[in-house]
Amino acid sequence: MEDNDNPTWTREQIARGRALASEKRRGRPVLDFPKQTVTIRLDHDIVDWLRQQGPGYQTRVNEILHAYMVEHR
């Protein structure tokens, strides 16, 4: 009996699914310039302001510092 909510997969569909699964990488993407983990102490008002901007505040810290570095080279 065929289940319309869960149809039987063909061999071709299974093979295609396996091929796609093997192409995907797990974990963080490999970067051209790997990031380094550091500990930094910031004033609480700076951290509060960055977090109020939404998720990704550590990325924003990196972007702000990078822009400053480029401007002052």
Sequence and secondary structure as in RCSB ss.txt:
>XXXX:A:sequence
MEDNDNPTWTREQIARGRALASEKRRGRPVLDFPKQTVTIRLDHDIVDWLRQQGPGYQTRVNEILHAYMVEHR
>XXXX:A:secstr
   TTS    HHHHHHHHHHHHH   SS   SS          HHHHHHHHHT S HHHHHHHHHHHHHHHT 
